Amino acid sequence: MNRQKIMPKDPNQLGALWNKESDKGKFMSGYIEVSGEKINIVCFKNSYKKEDKHPDWEILKSKPKGNY
């Protein structure tokens, strides 16, 4: 029997992200939970950053595969 060790969830955790790579470059994919709703998201490095006040990463609601 293969048992996975399950870590207890931190009450402050809002979600999780995983590093990914595609032919277009590196990004992060994961989810956040807002009011009990799980929302899939993707994070891309901001390629338009010109000043320190511009964000380093952009967070978008994820679309199902094939809808890009």
N, C-alpha and C positions, 0 to 999 in steps of 0.2 A: 504494500500500500504506500503510495507516494503522498506524503502530507507536506503541504506548504506552510511555512511559518507566516502567520498573518500578524502584521504589526498593528497595534492599536492606533486608531485615527486621532491625531492631535485636534482638539476642539477649535484651535485657531486656523487650521488648514482650510483654505478656500478652494483648492484644486491642485493640479499637478501638470507638469510639462515634461516632454521628452524631446531630446535633440534629434533632428531628422536631417536628411540630405536628399535633394532631388537634382535633376539635371539643371535646374535654375539656381541652385545654391543651397546654403544651410538655412534652417528655420527651426522653430519649436512648435510642437503640436501637443494638445492636451485638453483640459477642461477646467472650468470653474463652476462652483455651485453658488447660486444666488437664490435666496428664499426657497431652498429645497429643490430648485430646478437645476439640472446638470446641463451646462452649455459647453459645447465643443468649440475650441478656439485654435487659432494658429497665430504665431508671432513671427514677424519678418523684420530683419534689420532695416532701419530707415535709410534708404539709399539717397534721400533728398536732404539729409542733415547737412546744414551749412554753418550753424551756430550752436553754441552750447545750450541755448534755450530750446532747441529742437529736440524731440524725443529720439532716443537711441533705437527703440523698437516700436513697432506698430502691432496692435492686437486686433484681430478680426474674428468675427464669428465664422466658424468653419462651415463650408458647404460640403454636402455629400460628394464622394468621388464621382467624376464624370460631369459635374455641374460647373466646371471652370470654363 
